[in-house]
Every structure is written in C-alpha cells, then in structure tokens.
Amino acid sequence: LPLMTGVLFPGMMLTVQIGRPENRALVEECVSRKREFVASYAHAEVDTNSQSPIHQVGVFARVVDHKEGPGGSMLVTLEGLKRIAITAILKDEPFLVGTVMPIEQPSYVLKNIKSRMDAAISIVGEITHLDPIYSPELSNVLKMNLEDPSALADRIAASFHISLQSKQELLESI
C-alpha cells in the first residue's frame, strides 16, 4: 500500500484516506481475509499512471479500522507491525504485489545505549516544554519504551512534525 500522506512506524497507528481503486482493492482483500500487507511511503509529488515510486523500506501492517470516506474514498486506520524491505514488485494489478524480507533489529547492550536514550527523552521534554503543539505527557509516554531502543526511536520519530522524507529516512535507519 503506497502511503502518500504519512510514514507508518512499527508499533504505531496511522489513519489514511485511500481513494485509488487498486489501493481500495488491496485494503478490502486484506480486511476480508484478515491478512497483513506492506505499507510504505511513496512520494506524492510524483504522479504517474503506473505504480507509485514506493520506498524499499516499509512495514508489515494490518487494518485496525476502516470506513467509507468522502467522495468514494475510504478512511483506514493502520497498525505498523515490523520493518520490512521490499525486494521486488511482481505485478501491479489488481494491486501492487511483491516479495519482501523482514529487517532484523541489531542486537544491543542496554547499558551502553541507556545514556543516549535518557538524553533523547530529556530533549523531547525540553521541546514539549517550549512548543505547545506537543503534549507535555509525551516524554512520560516515551519512558514506557526504555527496554527497547528501537521502539523508543520509532515513537519519537512518529511523534514529531517533521517532513515525510525525514520520517522515511528515520524508518530506514536500523
């Protein structure tokens, strides 16, 4: 599923509006069969009649909720499950079909990275204190991810209003 208005991270939720018939077909197929699928950012500014210029790194996703939207579109809430790499696009009808492989998280030693995680949470606390657009509770929520540096990094990346290209770069940083 090419995502043109957001980047989905593992462990996060994202609601998107789907209008293209091939994307609706994919969502409807996965909902009816209770299947996971790949969601990956695609540059919205590049519009071709063929497949979207989808990024190689995305996530396995599942549909949490869906309903009809305006103008024949569909509003879909997705849950990101695990990073994947798209290895090939095999066909584009009735929707994009390809092969993927999971991206394994590197092993880490918590004691070596703990100070960096604490520093990141401290910086988030400063930002939320200075910018009222962010909830002051964000740093408290982030502290719930202290056992997993990857989950912490993903939650921070998903929480801030940065460009979609920057979010995609963070998703690709393993």
VENMOQUI-V340586 format. One line per field, one symbol per residue. burial: 1 if it has 16 or more other ideal C-beta (glycine too) atoms within 10 Angstrom, else 0. Layout:
burial=???
This chain:
burial=111101111111010101000111011001000000111111000000001101101111111001000000010101110011110000000011000100100000000000001001100110010000010001100100100011111111111100010011011100
